[in-house]
Amino acid sequence: MPLKKWTLQYLIAFPLLFAIFSSVQYFKGQTVSYSLKFGLAWAFIVIFIFAVRRTYNFKKRIRCDICNDIPSDTNKSK
């Protein structure tokens, strides 16, 4: 499992998602405290779901062109 690669990607994605979710709630008129809690909770939920699904796909050897964690069959034959 490419844990270093995934950890780096999640460390980049988490603050971005947090900022997006928090700012959307703030611009909708929510308080700063609520917006930060909302952003933190939903960023964690999204990252968790994506990580679980990505781990499942990796263990079952299900290819993902976007993730590119498992080499394709065409690369093996070359």
Backbone as JSON Lines, residues from 0, in Angstrom:
{"i":0,"aa":"M","n":[0.84,-1.18,0.0],"ca":[0.0,0.0,0.0],"c":[0.89,1.25,0.0]}
{"i":1,"aa":"P","n":[0.63,2.17,-0.87],"ca":[1.45,3.39,-0.93],"c":[1.05,4.4,0.15]}
{"i":2,"aa":"L","n":[1.37,4.09,1.39],"ca":[0.93,4.92,2.51],"c":[1.54,6.33,2.5]}
{"i":3,"aa":"K","n":[2.79,6.45,2.12],"ca":[3.42,7.78,2.08],"c":[2.7,8.68,1.09]}
{"i":4,"aa":"K","n":[2.42,8.14,-0.08],"ca":[1.74,8.92,-1.13],"c":[0.35,9.33,-0.66]}
{"i":5,"aa":"W","n":[-0.39,8.39,-0.09],"ca":[-1.74,8.68,0.36],"c":[-1.74,9.69,1.51]}
{"i":6,"aa":"T","n":[-0.83,9.52,2.45],"ca":[-0.76,10.44,3.59],"c":[-0.48,11.86,3.11]}
{"i":7,"aa":"L","n":[0.44,12.01,2.19],"ca":[0.74,13.33,1.65],"c":[-0.48,13.94,0.95]}
{"i":8,"aa":"Q","n":[-1.17,13.12,0.17],"ca":[-2.36,13.61,-0.53],"c":[-3.45,14.03,0.45]}
{"i":9,"aa":"Y","n":[-3.64,13.26,1.52],"ca":[-4.67,13.6,2.5],"c":[-4.27,14.83,3.32]}
{"i":10,"aa":"L","n":[-2.97,14.98,3.58],"ca":[-2.51,16.17,4.3],"c":[-2.7,17.44,3.48]}
{"i":11,"aa":"I","n":[-2.69,17.31,2.18],"ca":[-2.97,18.45,1.3],"c":[-4.47,18.67,1.18]}
{"i":12,"aa":"A","n":[-5.22,17.59,1.03],"ca":[-6.67,17.7,0.79],"c":[-7.43,18.17,2.03]}
{"i":13,"aa":"F","n":[-7.02,17.74,3.22],"ca":[-7.78,18.07,4.42],"c":[-7.91,19.57,4.66]}
{"i":14,"aa":"P","n":[-6.8,20.33,4.65],"ca":[-6.97,21.78,4.87],"c":[-7.75,22.48,3.76]}
{"i":15,"aa":"L","n":[-7.6,21.98,2.53],"ca":[-8.36,22.58,1.43],"c":[-9.86,22.36,1.61]}
{"i":16,"aa":"L","n":[-10.23,21.13,1.93],"ca":[-11.65,20.83,2.17],"c":[-12.17,21.61,3.37]}
{"i":17,"aa":"F","n":[-11.37,21.66,4.43],"ca":[-11.75,22.41,5.62],"c":[-12.02,23.88,5.27]}
{"i":18,"aa":"A","n":[-11.13,24.47,4.49],"ca":[-11.29,25.88,4.11],"c":[-12.54,26.08,3.25]}
{"i":19,"aa":"I","n":[-12.77,25.17,2.32],"ca":[-13.94,25.3,1.44],"c":[-15.23,25.18,2.24]}
{"i":20,"aa":"F","n":[-15.34,24.11,3.04],"ca":[-16.57,23.89,3.81],"c":[-16.8,25.03,4.82]}
{"i":21,"aa":"S","n":[-15.75,25.45,5.5],"ca":[-15.9,26.52,6.49],"c":[-16.31,27.84,5.85]}
{"i":22,"aa":"S","n":[-15.65,28.18,4.75],"ca":[-15.97,29.46,4.12],"c":[-17.37,29.48,3.53]}
{"i":23,"aa":"V","n":[-17.81,28.37,2.99],"ca":[-19.18,28.32,2.45],"c":[-20.19,28.56,3.57]}
{"i":24,"aa":"Q","n":[-19.99,27.92,4.71],"ca":[-20.92,28.12,5.82],"c":[-20.86,29.55,6.34]}
{"i":25,"aa":"Y","n":[-19.66,30.11,6.4],"ca":[-19.52,31.49,6.87],"c":[-20.23,32.46,5.92]}
{"i":26,"aa":"F","n":[-20.05,32.26,4.62],"ca":[-20.69,33.15,3.65],"c":[-22.2,32.95,3.6]}
{"i":27,"aa":"K","n":[-22.67,31.81,4.07],"ca":[-24.12,31.59,4.15],"c":[-24.71,32.29,5.37]}
{"i":28,"aa":"G","n":[-23.87,32.87,6.21],"ca":[-24.36,33.64,7.35],"c":[-24.22,32.96,8.69]}
{"i":29,"aa":"Q","n":[-23.54,31.84,8.75],"ca":[-23.33,31.15,10.03],"c":[-22.24,31.84,10.83]}
{"i":30,"aa":"T","n":[-22.18,31.54,12.12],"ca":[-21.13,32.11,12.96],"c":[-19.79,31.47,12.62]}
{"i":31,"aa":"V","n":[-18.72,32.14,13.02],"ca":[-17.38,31.62,12.76],"c":[-17.18,30.29,13.48]}
{"i":32,"aa":"S","n":[-17.63,30.21,14.71],"ca":[-17.48,28.98,15.5],"c":[-18.18,27.8,14.82]}
{"i":33,"aa":"Y","n":[-19.42,28.02,14.42],"ca":[-20.17,26.96,13.74],"c":[-19.5,26.58,12.43]}
{"i":34,"aa":"S","n":[-19.06,27.58,11.68],"ca":[-18.43,27.33,10.38],"c":[-17.17,26.49,10.53]}
{"i":35,"aa":"L","n":[-16.36,26.78,11.54],"ca":[-15.14,26.01,11.76],"c":[-15.44,24.58,12.17]}
{"i":36,"aa":"K","n":[-16.43,24.4,13.04],"ca":[-16.82,23.04,13.45],"c":[-17.37,22.26,12.27]}
{"i":37,"aa":"F","n":[-18.19,22.9,11.48],"ca":[-18.77,22.26,10.3],"c":[-17.67,21.86,9.32]}
{"i":38,"aa":"G","n":[-16.76,22.77,9.04],"ca":[-15.66,22.49,8.12],"c":[-14.78,21.36,8.6]}
{"i":39,"aa":"L","n":[-14.47,21.35,9.88],"ca":[-13.64,20.3,10.46],"c":[-14.34,18.94,10.37]}
{"i":40,"aa":"A","n":[-15.6,18.9,10.75],"ca":[-16.34,17.64,10.74],"c":[-16.48,17.08,9.32]}
{"i":41,"aa":"W","n":[-16.9,17.91,8.39],"ca":[-17.14,17.41,7.04],"c":[-15.86,17.12,6.27]}
{"i":42,"aa":"A","n":[-14.8,17.85,6.54],"ca":[-13.52,17.53,5.91],"c":[-13.05,16.16,6.39]}
{"i":43,"aa":"F","n":[-13.19,15.89,7.69],"ca":[-12.81,14.58,8.22],"c":[-13.67,13.47,7.63]}
{"i":44,"aa":"I","n":[-14.97,13.69,7.56],"ca":[-15.88,12.67,7.01],"c":[-15.54,12.36,5.56]}
{"i":45,"aa":"V","n":[-15.32,13.38,4.76],"ca":[-15.02,13.18,3.34],"c":[-13.69,12.44,3.17]}
{"i":46,"aa":"I","n":[-12.66,12.86,3.89],"ca":[-11.35,12.2,3.8],"c":[-11.46,10.76,4.26]}
{"i":47,"aa":"F","n":[-12.2,10.5,5.33],"ca":[-12.35,9.14,5.85],"c":[-13.03,8.23,4.83]}
{"i":48,"aa":"I","n":[-14.13,8.69,4.25],"ca":[-14.85,7.88,3.26],"c":[-13.95,7.61,2.05]}
{"i":49,"aa":"F","n":[-13.27,8.62,1.57],"ca":[-12.4,8.44,0.41],"c":[-11.26,7.47,0.74]}
{"i":50,"aa":"A","n":[-10.68,7.58,1.93],"ca":[-9.57,6.69,2.31],"c":[-10.02,5.24,2.44]}
{"i":51,"aa":"V","n":[-11.2,5.03,3.02],"ca":[-11.72,3.66,3.17],"c":[-11.99,3.05,1.8]}
{"i":52,"aa":"R","n":[-12.61,3.81,0.93],"ca":[-12.9,3.29,-0.41],"c":[-11.63,3.05,-1.22]}
{"i":53,"aa":"R","n":[-10.68,3.92,-1.07],"ca":[-9.42,3.76,-1.8],"c":[-8.66,2.53,-1.29]}
{"i":54,"aa":"T","n":[-8.67,2.29,0.01],"ca":[-8.03,1.1,0.57],"c":[-8.73,-0.16,0.09]}
{"i":55,"aa":"Y","n":[-10.05,-0.14,0.06],"ca":[-10.82,-1.29,-0.43],"c":[-10.45,-1.58,-1.89]}
{"i":56,"aa":"N","n":[-10.44,-0.56,-2.72],"ca":[-10.09,-0.74,-4.13],"c":[-8.67,-1.28,-4.28]}
{"i":57,"aa":"F","n":[-7.75,-0.8,-3.47],"ca":[-6.37,-1.25,-3.56],"c":[-6.26,-2.73,-3.17]}
{"i":58,"aa":"K","n":[-6.94,-3.12,-2.09],"ca":[-6.87,-4.52,-1.64],"c":[-7.54,-5.47,-2.62]}
{"i":59,"aa":"K","n":[-8.6,-5.02,-3.28],"ca":[-9.32,-5.86,-4.25],"c":[-8.72,-5.75,-5.65]}
{"i":60,"aa":"R","n":[-7.66,-4.96,-5.79],"ca":[-6.97,-4.76,-7.07],"c":[-7.9,-4.15,-8.13]}
{"i":61,"aa":"I","n":[-8.76,-3.24,-7.71],"ca":[-9.65,-2.53,-8.62],"c":[-8.9,-1.29,-9.11]}
{"i":62,"aa":"R","n":[-8.7,-1.22,-10.42],"ca":[-7.95,-0.11,-11.0],"c":[-8.71,1.2,-10.95]}
{"i":63,"aa":"C","n":[-7.96,2.26,-10.74],"ca":[-8.52,3.61,-10.77],"c":[-7.57,4.47,-11.59]}
{"i":64,"aa":"D","n":[-8.05,5.0,-12.71],"ca":[-7.19,5.81,-13.56],"c":[-6.78,7.12,-12.89]}
{"i":65,"aa":"I","n":[-7.63,7.65,-12.05],"ca":[-7.31,8.9,-11.37],"c":[-6.29,8.67,-10.27]}
{"i":66,"aa":"C","n":[-6.5,7.64,-9.45],"ca":[-5.59,7.36,-8.33],"c":[-4.25,6.83,-8.81]}
{"i":67,"aa":"N","n":[-4.27,5.97,-9.82],"ca":[-3.06,5.4,-10.41],"c":[-2.21,4.66,-9.38]}
{"i":68,"aa":"D","n":[-2.84,3.93,-8.47],"ca":[-2.13,3.18,-7.45],"c":[-1.73,1.79,-7.92]}
{"i":69,"aa":"I","n":[-2.51,1.21,-8.81],"ca":[-2.26,-0.13,-9.32],"c":[-1.85,0.01,-10.78]}
{"i":70,"aa":"P","n":[-0.69,-0.55,-11.16],"ca":[-0.28,-0.43,-12.56],"c":[-1.24,-1.17,-13.48]}
{"i":71,"aa":"S","n":[-1.42,-0.62,-14.67],"ca":[-2.32,-1.25,-15.64],"c":[-1.65,-2.47,-16.26]}
{"i":72,"aa":"D","n":[-2.44,-3.33,-16.89],"ca":[-1.92,-4.53,-17.53],"c":[-1.03,-4.19,-18.71]}
{"i":73,"aa":"T","n":[-1.3,-3.08,-19.38],"ca":[-0.49,-2.7,-20.54],"c":[0.92,-2.31,-20.12]}
{"i":74,"aa":"N","n":[1.06,-1.75,-18.92],"ca":[2.39,-1.38,-18.44],"c":[3.22,-2.61,-18.08]}
{"i":75,"aa":"K","n":[2.58,-3.68,-17.66],"ca":[3.29,-4.89,-17.27],"c":[3.89,-5.6,-18.47]}
{"i":76,"aa":"S","n":[3.2,-5.56,-19.6],"ca":[3.65,-6.29,-20.78],"c":[4.8,-5.6,-21.5]}
{"i":77,"aa":"K","n":[5.06,-4.33,-21.2],"ca":[6.13,-3.59,-21.89],"c":[7.47,-3.83,-21.26]}
